[in-house]
C-alpha cells in the first residue's frame, strides 16, 4: 500500500472491490415455509393477478409477498426517489401506504402468522429490520449499526426471524432474534472478525486498531464504497496486517472531510491513501 502525500489527496488510487458474499441461508436457522404468491406478478412496474392490475404503475417494484389469510399483498415500490411499503387487496382496492421512512424500505414479506409484515430500512448508519402489526400499525425496529442485512427469514411460529448480515468488521454471518429484538444470538459465526474500534465519521465509518500506543499516529486509508457497510476481504486483510486507520465513505473525500481528519490527533494527515470503487 502506497501512501500519497497530503498534496495529492484528491487522487484516487486503485479500485476497491467488494468480495462476493458467502451463500448463507437464513432458512438453515429457522424453519421457513413455502410462499404461495397466488399468481401475483410484476409487469412494467405494476402488480397484476391474472389480467387484473392491482396497483398503478411505479418506477420500480423491488419485492412483494402475499397473505392468503388476509387476501392482501404487501410490496416495496419506488414512487419517487425511494422505495416505500404499500398494501393492496387481492380483490382490488386502493393502495394503503405504511408510514414512510426517508430511507429505502425493501425486501418486504409477511410473517407466517400474526398479521405482521417485515422489511429492511436502509438507514444512513446501517440497516434496520422493521416489523409492523398491520391491524394496529404498531411498529418494532431492530437496528444493525454499520451493517447491511442481506436477507430475512421468519420461523413458522412468527416469533423469531433470522438475518444474514454483513459489516466492515466481520464477514457474513447469521443472527436470529425474537421479532421485538430480544433473545438475540449468533447462529452462524463470521469466518473473519477484525479486532477494531469503530465510530461514525463525516457520514461514514472510521475503523482503527482496538488498542493504540500512547502518542501513536496512524496513516489513513479512505475507502470509497457504496454500499459502505459490507465485508471486503481486501480491506479486512489490510486492517488485520497493517497498523492503519480506515475511513469508509460513500463518496470521494472533500475539503470538509480533510479538515475533520486534521482534527483527529491520532491520524497522521501527511500519510493518506484513497481507494475508490468504480
C-alpha positions in Angstrom: 0.0 0.0 0.0 1.5 3.3 -1.0 0.5 6.4 0.9 0.3 9.6 -1.1 1.4 13.0 0.4 -1.5 15.2 1.5 -1.0 17.5 -1.5 -2.1 14.6 -3.8 -5.1 13.7 -1.6 -7.8 14.1 -4.3 -6.1 11.4 -6.5 -8.0 8.1 -6.3 -5.6 5.1 -6.5 -6.7 1.6 -7.2 -10.2 0.2 -7.2 -12.0 -1.1 -4.2 -13.9 -4.3 -4.9 -16.5 -5.9 -2.7 -15.8 -9.6 -2.2 -18.7 -11.9 -3.2 -21.0 -12.7 -0.3 -20.9 -16.2 1.1 -24.1 -18.1 0.2 -25.6 -18.2 3.7 -29.2 -19.2 4.0 -31.3 -17.9 7.0 -33.6 -20.9 6.4 -30.8 -23.1 7.8 -31.5 -21.5 11.2 -35.3 -21.1 11.2 -37.8 -23.4 9.5 -39.1 -21.4 6.6 -42.4 -22.3 5.0 -43.3 -22.1 1.3 -44.8 -18.9 0.0 -47.8 -19.1 -2.3 -47.9 -15.9 -4.3 -51.4 -16.6 -5.7 -50.4 -15.8 -9.2 -49.4 -12.3 -8.5 -46.6 -10.9 -10.7 -44.8 -7.7 -11.6 -45.4 -6.4 -15.1 -44.0 -3.0 -16.2 -43.9 -1.5 -12.7 -47.4 -2.8 -11.8 -48.7 -5.7 -9.7 -51.1 -8.0 -11.6 -53.1 -11.0 -10.6 -54.1 -12.7 -13.8 -55.1 -9.9 -16.2 -56.2 -7.5 -13.4 -53.8 -4.7 -12.4 -53.7 -4.3 -8.6 -51.6 -1.2 -8.5 -50.8 1.9 -10.6 -47.5 1.9 -12.4 -44.5 2.7 -10.3 -40.9 3.5 -11.3 -40.0 0.0 -9.9 -41.3 -2.7 -7.6 -38.5 -4.2 -5.6 -40.3 -7.1 -3.8 -43.8 -8.3 -2.8 -45.4 -11.0 -0.7 -49.0 -12.4 -0.5 -51.0 -13.3 2.6 -53.7 -15.7 1.6 -55.3 -15.5 5.0 -55.8 -11.7 4.6 -56.0 -11.8 0.8 -53.6 -8.9 0.8 -50.4 -8.1 -1.0 -47.6 -6.1 0.6 -45.0 -4.6 -1.7 -42.0 -2.3 -1.9 -42.4 0.3 -4.7 -40.4 3.3 -5.9 -42.9 6.1 -6.2 -40.5 9.0 -6.4 -36.9 8.9 -5.2 -37.0 6.0 -2.7 -38.8 2.7 -2.0 -41.9 2.7 0.3 -44.1 -0.1 1.6 -47.7 -0.4 0.4 -50.6 -2.8 0.9 -53.3 -3.7 -1.6 -56.1 -6.3 -1.6 -56.0 -9.3 -3.9 -59.6 -8.5 -4.8 -58.7 -4.9 -5.8 -58.6 -1.9 -3.6 -56.8 1.5 -3.1 -53.2 1.2 -2.1 -52.6 1.8 1.6 -49.1 3.0 2.5 -47.2 2.2 5.6 -45.9 5.4 7.2 -42.8 6.0 5.2 -39.1 6.5 6.2 -36.8 8.8 4.3 -34.6 5.8 3.6 -35.3 3.0 1.1 -37.6 0.2 2.5 -37.1 -3.1 0.7 -37.4 -6.9 1.0 -40.9 -7.0 2.3 -42.6 -10.2 3.5 -45.5 -11.4 5.6 -44.8 -13.3 8.8 -46.3 -16.8 8.6 -48.9 -15.8 11.2 -50.0 -12.9 13.4 -50.8 -10.3 10.7 -47.2 -9.0 10.7 -45.0 -7.8 7.9 -41.3 -7.2 7.9 -39.0 -5.2 5.7 -35.5 -3.7 5.7 -34.9 0.0 6.2 -31.6 1.1 4.6 -30.7 3.9 7.1 -27.6 6.1 6.7 -25.8 4.5 9.7 -26.8 0.9 9.0 -29.8 -1.3 8.2 -32.9 -1.7 10.3 -35.3 -4.6 10.3 -38.8 -3.3 11.0 -41.9 -5.3 11.7 -45.5 -3.8 11.6 -48.6 -5.4 13.1 -50.9 -4.4 10.2 -54.3 -4.2 12.0 -52.9 -1.9 14.7 -50.0 -0.3 12.8 -47.7 -0.9 15.8 -44.1 -0.9 14.6 -41.0 -2.5 16.1 -37.4 -1.9 14.9 -34.2 -3.8 15.3 -31.0 -1.8 14.5 -27.9 -3.3 12.9 -25.4 -0.4 13.2 -22.9 -0.1 10.4 -24.1 -3.3 8.9 -26.0 -4.5 5.8 -28.9 -7.0 6.1 -28.8 -9.3 3.1 -31.9 -11.4 3.8 -34.5 -12.1 6.5 -36.5 -15.3 7.2 -39.3 -16.0 9.7 -39.8 -19.2 11.7 -43.2 -20.9 11.3 -44.5 -19.6 14.6 -43.6 -16.0 13.6 -41.9 -15.4 16.9 -38.3 -15.3 15.7 -36.6 -14.3 12.5 -33.1 -14.9 11.2 -31.0 -12.4 9.2 -27.9 -12.8 7.0 -25.7 -9.9 8.0 -22.5 -8.3 6.6 -20.4 -5.5 8.1 -16.9 -3.9 7.6 -15.6 -5.5 10.8 -16.8 -9.1 10.1 -17.5 -11.4 7.2 -21.1 -12.6 6.6 -22.9 -14.4 9.4 -26.4 -15.4 10.6 -28.1 -13.9 13.6 -31.6 -14.7 15.0 -33.8 -12.9 17.5 -37.4 -12.5 18.6 -39.4 -10.1 16.5 -39.0 -7.4 19.2 -35.2 -7.7 19.1 -34.8 -9.7 22.3 -33.1 -13.1 22.8 -30.6 -12.2 20.0 -27.9 -14.7 19.2 -25.3 -15.6 16.6 -26.3 -18.8 14.9 -23.6 -18.9 12.2 -20.4 -17.1 13.2 -18.4 -15.0 10.7 -15.3 -16.7 9.3 -13.3 -13.5 10.0 -13.8 -10.9 12.7 -11.5 -7.9 13.0 -10.2 -6.5 16.3 -11.1 -2.9 15.6 -12.8 0.1 17.2 -15.5 1.8 15.1 -17.1 5.2 15.2 -19.2 7.3 12.8 -17.1 9.9 10.9 -18.2 12.5 8.4 -21.2 10.5 7.2 -19.2 7.3 7.0 -17.4 4.9 9.4 -13.9 5.1 10.9 -12.1 1.9 11.9 -8.8 1.7 13.8 -7.0 -0.9 15.8 -8.8 -1.7 19.1 -5.8 -0.8 21.1 -3.5 2.2 20.5 0.0 3.0 21.7 0.5 6.3 23.7 1.1 9.1 21.2 0.7 6.8 18.2 -0.3 8.4 14.8 -1.8 6.1 12.2 -1.7 6.5 8.4 -5.2 6.7 6.9 -6.8 4.8 4.1 -10.0 6.4 2.7 -12.1 3.5 1.2 -14.8 4.8 -1.1 -17.6 2.3 -1.5 -21.3 2.2 -1.9 -22.9 0.3 -0.1 -20.3 1.1 2.6 -21.3 -1.3 5.4 -20.3 -4.7 3.9 -17.4 -7.0 4.4 -14.5 -6.6 1.9 -11.7 -9.3 2.2 -9.0 -7.0 0.8 -9.8 -4.2 3.2 -10.1 -6.8 6.0 -6.6 -8.1 5.3 -5.2 -4.5 5.3 -6.8 -3.8 8.7 -5.6 -7.1 10.1 -2.0 -6.9 8.8 -1.2 -3.2 9.0 -1.5 -0.6 11.7 -3.7 1.9 9.8 -7.0 3.7 10.2 -9.6 3.2 7.5 -12.5 5.7 6.8 -15.2 4.0 4.7 -17.1 6.6 2.7 -19.9 6.6 0.1 -18.3 9.5 -1.8 -14.8 10.8 -2.5 -13.5 12.9 0.3 -13.9 16.6 0.2 -12.4 19.7 2.0 -14.7 19.3 5.0 -13.5 15.7 5.3 -9.9 16.8 5.2 -10.5 19.4 7.9 -12.1 16.7 10.1 -9.1 14.4 9.5 -6.7 17.1 10.6 -8.5 17.5 13.9 -8.1 13.8 14.8 -4.9 13.7 17.0 -4.1 10.0 16.2 -4.3 10.3 12.4 -1.1 11.2 10.5 -2.6 13.5 7.9 0.6 13.6 5.9 0.1 9.9 5.0 -3.3 9.3 3.3 -4.3 6.9 0.6 -7.6 6.9 -1.2 -9.1 3.7 -2.6 -12.0 4.2 -5.0 -14.7 1.9 -6.2 -15.9 2.3 -9.8 
